[in-house]
């Protein structure tokens, strides 16, 4: 999130089509080193697959390269925990710097999304059959179902409603929030937007993120206090008044969380010690001010391993009602292997919502991996939200983040009616642009805006348009 109107351009990232499946394939390299394939998810037009390389030998494997063929009409899209090159229908995955060495008895895995009905065949690991031993691999995998007489359509016919995402297999954390929510950010600083006391946040907002907690002199630790410039603009506003305002909003049925970072934030959690400092300091803020949770808005990178450690530690202190939100930039959610996306998937069992900033991005690829969609359109919002929905997050963990109006962002500003259209497209399959998602997601969490202050500056148009629309969603 931006404390000023500085435009931060992200680079167009490559991404993939929505997809995932099931089935076992060969495994291999030298005697005792094998690679096995399994489809972890399958939705008809695509699937998610995973290869696991296991070292059953007596010496360490240093570096690996796994290749396989896919039949015509089936392609690889998004991938993670490996590097990829391809030639025609032959795909080669190689280790990354941190997972190339496999000790005896150990294993590593990588995953990818596939588009189409085919599965990997002719697998080779470091030049040998993936199944190990001397038996040559089959040239084609045995079919599990008779081949279709005609190719299956890649998208449902226009008259057929898209399939609905099945309900999640694990229930979302209990947070006291409505099924569909409107999230907004409150400025703890003074800029061109209207200044507000927290108690004056409009009633349309369900979840209020206080922006921001900042880094302290202790690595990983954060602190918060009312900004002197804001206090002066309001004619005086103290920490005690702010704490009382948190309780006032909560008495109205709202939730208030502390957001960490922002555009200029420099919070770094990259070790066990800094993870402990982060968890302890955020917990102290929760105890002092009464916050309901934390929002991770680190726009200068994060370490998913240690941030996950910090958030799990914080949850163990606070309990299952802790709200954990994230606000990554669009580029951060293009690939499940990227740090932000990986963090979201790693804490999926305790994560409340990811409100991706669908602005200040330029054009980017969507889940169809077909073309770069221009920001500020229904197509852009839907196609990029689809990436998260098809690559592992539950619908109730995905929110659409958009600017409240001019001044709030440098690009990607849309009319609130466009936000409603994107919500309709994703939840019902109606009001879509030229891009249609592969299915509907009735549990989609809702929308977010940067910011409440900018919205009030523009007569609260965003909240007054989007908030009443949320209860009409499935």
Number of C-alpha atoms within 10 A of each C-alpha: 27 18 19 16 15 13 14 18 14 16 12 15 17 15 22 25 27 29 30 27 24 16 15 15 22 24 26 27 27 20 15 18 27 25 26 19 23 20 21 15 19 17 17 15 21 25 27 27 26 22 20 16 24 23 25 20 17 12 11 15 18 11 14 19 17 25 22 18 23 21 15 11 12 18 23 23 20 25 23 19 20 22 14 17 10 13 8 9 16 17 18 19 21 20 20 15 11 8 17 17 18 20 17 16 14 14 17 17 17 21 23 23 28 29 25 26 24 20 26 24 20 19 27 24 26 16 14 21 26 28 24 21 16 11 8 13 19 13 10 13 16 9 9 7 6 6 9 7 6 6 10 12 10 14 13 15 9 8 6 8 13 18 15 16 18 12 13 12 7 9 10 16 16 12 15 12 15 14 14 22 23 24 26 30 26 23 25 23 18 19 16 13 19 15 22 21 17 22 17 11 18 17 14 19 21 21 23 26 25 22 25 31 23 19 19 14 8 14 18 26 23 25 16 20 13 16 16 15 15 19 19 11 15 13 8 12 19 13 15 12 14 17 16 16 19 23 18 15 21 18 10 10 13 20 23 27 25 28 27 26 23 22 16 15 18 18 26 23 25 16 17 15 15 21 26 21 19 29 23 19 20 25 20 14 19 17 12 12 20 18 24 23 25 25 24 21 26 23 21 14 16 19 15 21 17 21 26 19 20 25 23 17 18 23 18 12 13 16 11 12 15 24 27 24 25 25 26 23 25 24 25 21 24 26 22 24 20 17 17 29 22 21 21 25 21 15 17 18 12 21 23 27 26 27 27 26 26 27 26 23 22 21 19 23 23 28 26 22 19 11 11 18 21 16 21 23 19 24 23 25 29 27 27 27 28 26 27 25 24 24 26 17 20 27 26 24 23 25 26 25 28 28 30 28 23 16 17 28 24 18 20 23 21 19 16 19 14 19 26 22 21 27 30 23 24 29 23 20 22 15 16 19 15 7 15 22 27 26 22 24 28 22 22 25 27 30 25 30 25 24 28 30 25 29 25 20 19 16 11 17 16 27 25 16 16 23 21 13 18 20 13 9 17 13
